Amino acid sequence: MANETATAKIRLQYFRSKICTPVKHKLVIKGLGFTRLNQIVEREDSASVRGMVAKVPHLVRIVE
């Protein structure tokens, strides 16, 4: 049987366009799974996701 632990989730909103941003920022947005502006996605609340959000705080916000 698989280990069924409840992992914490974090909701992220992509609220500002990635146009005229460095290529690394565009790749972070794509890596988080965003495809459209004002899109909200739910991701696992892990150190790697928090680190990605920390790299583009001007493009992504955490939604409660």
Residue frames relative to the residue before (quaternion, step in Angstrom):
aa qw qx qy qz dx dy dz
M 1.0000 0.0000 0.0000 0.0000 0.00 0.00 0.00
A 0.4688 -0.6779 0.4953 0.2744 3.54 -1.05 0.81
N 0.5125 -0.6349 0.4834 0.3173 3.53 -1.15 0.63
E 0.1453 -0.8235 0.5475 0.0295 3.58 -0.36 1.29
T 0.1483 0.7892 -0.5813 0.1318 3.59 0.26 1.20
A 0.4475 -0.6800 0.5123 0.2738 3.55 -1.06 0.77
T 0.1579 -0.7965 0.5788 0.0755 3.57 -0.47 1.19
A 0.5075 -0.6406 0.4838 0.3131 3.55 -1.08 0.73
K 0.2312 -0.7678 0.5864 0.1146 3.56 -1.09 0.77
I 0.1635 -0.7535 0.6290 0.0994 3.52 -1.24 0.55
R 0.2583 -0.7610 0.5788 0.1384 3.57 -0.94 0.94
L 0.0962 -0.8049 0.5855 -0.0024 3.54 -0.80 1.10
Q 0.1563 -0.7701 0.6121 0.0889 3.55 -1.11 0.75
Y 0.2946 -0.7261 0.6022 0.1526 3.54 -0.98 0.99
F 0.0065 0.8795 -0.4722 0.0593 3.59 -0.02 1.30
R 0.7697 0.2511 -0.1781 0.5593 3.61 1.18 -0.18
S 0.5584 -0.6629 0.3946 0.3050 3.57 -0.93 0.94
K 0.4208 -0.7065 0.5205 0.2299 3.53 -1.19 0.67
I 0.3826 0.7094 -0.4971 0.3212 3.59 1.24 0.18
C 0.8328 0.1403 -0.1582 0.5116 3.58 -1.00 0.89
T 0.5188 0.5674 -0.4664 0.4375 3.57 1.03 0.76
P 0.6353 -0.5283 0.3804 0.4155 3.62 -1.16 0.34
V 0.6500 -0.5378 0.3737 0.3855 3.56 -1.18 0.57
K 0.6192 0.5531 -0.3504 0.4334 3.61 1.00 -0.72
H 0.6447 0.5062 -0.3245 0.4720 3.60 1.01 -0.74
K 0.6332 0.5290 -0.3267 0.4610 3.57 1.01 -0.78
L 0.6626 0.5024 -0.3008 0.4671 3.57 1.02 -0.79
V 0.6164 0.5297 -0.3472 0.4679 3.59 1.08 -0.65
I 0.6397 0.5171 -0.3232 0.4679 3.60 0.96 -0.86
K 0.6637 0.4913 -0.2999 0.4777 3.58 0.95 -0.86
G 0.6529 0.5316 -0.3035 0.4460 3.57 1.03 -0.81
L 0.6504 0.4959 -0.3101 0.4847 3.56 1.14 -0.59
G 0.5523 -0.6580 0.3635 0.3603 3.58 1.27 -0.19
F 0.4534 0.6858 -0.4603 0.3350 3.58 1.20 0.32
T 0.0993 -0.7935 0.5988 0.0446 3.55 -1.06 0.84
R 0.7898 0.1996 -0.0940 0.5723 3.60 1.17 -0.55
L 0.5688 -0.5788 0.4662 0.3524 3.52 -1.24 0.52
N 0.8211 0.1917 -0.2017 0.4983 3.58 -1.12 0.81
Q 0.4014 0.7008 -0.4824 0.3391 3.57 1.20 0.44
I 0.1977 -0.7556 0.6133 0.1175 3.57 -1.11 0.73
V 0.0401 -0.7867 0.6160 -0.0059 3.56 -0.86 1.02
E 0.2945 -0.7293 0.5894 0.1842 3.53 -1.25 0.48
R 0.0264 -0.8075 0.5875 -0.0443 3.55 -0.70 1.14
E 0.6184 -0.5187 0.4390 0.3947 3.54 -1.31 0.32
D 0.3822 -0.7262 0.5264 0.2226 3.57 -0.91 0.93
S 0.2335 0.7706 -0.5473 0.2282 3.55 0.16 1.34
A 0.6852 -0.4822 0.3513 0.4177 3.54 -1.29 0.23
S 0.6484 0.5290 -0.3309 0.4362 3.60 0.99 -0.73
V 0.6613 0.4799 -0.3051 0.4892 3.60 0.98 -0.81
R 0.6374 0.5165 -0.3288 0.4678 3.61 0.97 -0.80
G 0.6425 0.5235 -0.3173 0.4609 3.59 1.05 -0.72
M 0.6341 0.5181 -0.3246 0.4734 3.57 1.05 -0.76
V 0.6515 0.5038 -0.3116 0.4739 3.57 0.98 -0.86
A 0.6409 0.5395 -0.3210 0.4417 3.59 1.03 -0.77
K 0.6390 0.5332 -0.3259 0.4485 3.60 1.15 -0.51
V 0.7980 0.1889 -0.0967 0.5640 3.61 1.12 -0.57
P 0.0966 0.8369 -0.5352 0.0612 3.64 0.72 0.96
H 0.6221 0.5461 -0.3361 0.4492 3.59 1.24 -0.36
L 0.7106 0.4207 -0.2464 0.5074 3.60 1.28 -0.19
V 0.7818 0.2622 -0.0986 0.5571 3.58 1.12 -0.70
R 0.0726 -0.7798 0.6189 0.0594 3.56 -1.10 0.71
I 0.4467 -0.6618 0.5344 0.2774 3.53 -1.25 0.57
V 0.2048 -0.7856 0.5791 0.0741 3.56 -0.82 1.10
E 0.3186 -0.7428 0.5569 0.1913 3.57 -0.95 0.84
